[in-house]
Amino acid sequence: SDLPPETLAALAALADGDLGRARFLASERGLRLRELTERCCRDARAGQIEARPWTELLKLAAELGKGRDADRLRREGVDAAKRADRRARTATIDLALALCAAWFTDLIAHAEGAGELARNIDRGAELGADAAGIEVAVARRAAERAMETRRRLTVNVNEELALDALFHRVSATLGES
């Protein structure tokens, strides 16, 4: 890969030991997913959610879900292909939520003066700036909200509504500090 070693180390940490996930994160679409997730988190931190930046996450997840070929569609049938598309889309959103939780957790590390514990090690300067003035308990609640939303995905919630609710709640929570 042409990525800097610090970025590769961050992607490995964010993949939680899953080689397939790390490879995806190092891909063009994976890097885009990370970028979009960070933008959602930063916009929520700044209270700037009117533009609903998570719609771009949903679009990317839909693109990844449609990554099925016509032969497979004929072979497995339309319903099976739709289920596979849904699983791929949900897995992408799940990964985005994991990245979101990691970002908020990294804010905590920086706020506590332990930036070396952050998983997004290639984003140290940005995280340091984002952590300025944040209350640790508030950042913890934001991370918990992201993890709650991940759990809700397992019960087939509407993904758009789940992200909408998450980032509105996170923005309100972060507005407390």
C-alpha positions in Angstrom: 0.0 0.0 0.0 1.1 3.6 -0.6 -0.2 4.7 2.7 2.1 6.2 5.3 3.2 3.7 8.1 1.3 5.8 10.7 -1.9 5.5 8.8 -1.4 1.8 8.3 -0.9 1.4 12.1 -4.1 3.4 12.7 -6.1 1.3 10.3 -4.8 -1.9 11.9 -5.8 -0.6 15.4 -9.2 0.5 14.0 -9.8 -3.0 12.5 -9.6 -4.6 15.9 -7.5 -7.4 14.6 -9.7 -8.3 11.6 -7.4 -8.5 8.6 -10.3 -8.3 6.1 -11.5 -5.1 7.8 -8.0 -3.6 7.8 -7.7 -4.3 4.1 -11.0 -2.7 3.5 -10.1 0.4 5.5 -6.9 0.7 3.5 -8.9 0.7 0.2 -10.2 3.8 -1.5 -13.7 3.2 -0.3 -12.5 2.3 3.3 -10.5 5.5 3.5 -13.6 7.4 2.2 -15.8 5.7 4.9 -13.3 6.8 7.6 -13.2 10.4 6.2 -17.0 10.6 6.2 -17.3 9.1 9.7 -14.8 11.6 11.1 -16.7 14.4 9.4 -20.0 13.3 11.0 -18.3 13.2 14.4 -16.7 16.6 14.0 -19.9 18.1 12.8 -21.7 16.7 15.7 -19.0 17.9 18.1 -19.4 21.4 16.6 -23.2 21.3 16.7 -23.3 21.6 12.9 -25.6 18.8 11.9 -28.2 20.6 9.8 -26.6 19.4 6.6 -27.0 15.8 7.8 -23.5 14.6 6.8 -24.4 11.0 7.6 -26.4 10.8 4.3 -23.0 10.5 2.5 -22.2 7.5 4.8 -25.6 5.9 3.8 -24.9 6.5 0.1 -21.5 4.9 0.4 -23.0 1.9 2.3 -25.6 1.5 -0.4 -22.9 1.5 -3.1 -21.0 -1.2 -1.2 -24.2 -3.1 -0.8 -24.9 -3.1 -4.5 -21.5 -4.7 -5.2 -23.1 -7.8 -6.5 -22.8 -9.2 -10.0 -25.6 -10.2 -12.3 -24.5 -13.9 -12.4 -24.8 -14.2 -8.7 -28.2 -12.5 -8.8 -29.4 -15.1 -11.3 -27.8 -17.9 -9.4 -29.1 -17.0 -6.0 -32.3 -15.3 -6.9 -33.5 -11.8 -6.3 -34.4 -12.3 -2.6 -31.1 -13.8 -1.7 -29.2 -11.1 -3.5 -31.3 -8.4 -1.7 -30.4 -10.0 1.6 -26.7 -10.1 0.7 -26.9 -6.4 -0.3 -28.6 -5.6 3.0 -25.9 -7.5 5.0 -23.1 -5.7 3.1 -24.8 -2.3 3.7 -25.4 -3.0 7.4 -21.8 -4.2 7.8 -20.5 -0.9 6.3 -22.7 1.1 8.7 -21.6 -1.1 11.6 -18.0 -0.3 10.7 -18.7 3.4 10.5 -20.3 3.3 13.9 -17.3 1.4 15.3 -15.1 4.2 13.8 -17.3 6.8 15.3 -17.1 5.1 18.8 -13.3 4.9 18.4 -13.1 8.6 17.5 -15.0 9.6 20.6 -12.9 7.3 22.7 -9.8 8.9 21.2 -11.2 12.3 22.2 -11.3 10.9 25.8 -7.6 9.8 25.5 -6.6 13.2 24.3 -8.7 15.0 26.9 -7.0 13.0 29.6 -3.5 13.7 28.2 -3.1 10.1 27.0 -3.1 10.7 23.2 -0.7 7.8 22.8 -3.6 5.4 23.6 -5.7 6.7 20.7 -6.3 4.3 17.8 -6.4 7.1 15.3 -2.7 7.7 15.8 -2.4 9.4 12.5 -5.0 12.0 13.5 -3.3 13.2 16.7 -3.2 16.9 16.0 -6.9 16.9 14.8 -8.0 14.9 17.8 -6.1 17.1 20.2 -7.9 20.2 18.8 -11.2 18.4 18.8 -10.7 17.3 22.5 -10.0 20.9 23.6 -12.6 21.8 26.3 -14.5 18.6 26.1 -15.7 16.9 29.4 -14.6 13.3 29.5 -18.0 12.1 30.8 -19.7 13.8 27.8 -17.3 12.2 25.3 -17.9 8.9 27.0 -21.7 9.3 26.5 -21.1 10.1 22.9 -19.1 6.9 22.4 -21.7 4.9 24.3 -24.4 6.3 22.0 -22.5 5.1 18.9 -22.1 1.6 20.5 -25.9 1.6 21.3 -26.6 2.4 17.7 -24.4 -0.5 16.6 -26.4 -2.9 18.8 -29.6 -1.6 17.4 -28.5 -2.5 13.9 -28.7 -6.2 14.9 -32.5 -5.8 15.3 -33.1 -4.5 11.8 -33.7 -0.8 12.6 -34.0 1.7 9.8 -30.4 2.7 9.2 -31.1 6.3 8.2 -33.2 7.0 11.2 -30.6 5.3 13.5 -27.9 7.6 12.2 -30.1 10.6 12.3 -31.0 9.9 15.9 -27.4 9.1 16.8 -25.8 12.3 15.5 -28.6 14.5 16.9 -28.2 12.9 20.3 -24.4 13.2 20.1 -24.6 16.8 19.1 -26.9 17.5 22.0 -24.7 15.6 24.4 -21.5 17.3 23.2 -23.2 20.6 23.5 -23.3 20.0 27.2 -19.6 20.5 27.6 
